Amino acid sequence: MPELMGKDYSKDIHGNHYFRNVMFAMILIGTFAGMLGQTFLSTAYPTLMDKFNISLSTAQGQRHGTCLLMELWFQYQLI
């Protein structure tokens, strides 16, 4: 692959080339989006507690369950 000489690339376990900078940017954006989603859910506690008439611990448990399901969904969508 002479056209890739001198560029920042690596090979995955299947021998395909990928660019480290692109991979790093994707991880950085995904991390930021995850933190932003967690913040949105955390600020929704009072609304959830009022609308559904639940306690704080139940709202926190719901948030953890939602985050777990989102993580599993993202993992299987990327495969």
Secondary structure as GFF3:
##gff-version 3
##sequence-region A 1 79
A	DSSP	three_ten_helix	2	4	.	.	.	ID=ss1
A	DSSP	beta_strand	9	11	.	.	.	ID=ss2
A	DSSP	beta_strand	17	19	.	.	.	ID=ss3
A	DSSP	alpha_helix	20	43	.	.	.	ID=ss4
A	DSSP	alpha_helix	45	52	.	.	.	ID=ss5
A	DSSP	alpha_helix	56	78	.	.	.	ID=ss6
###
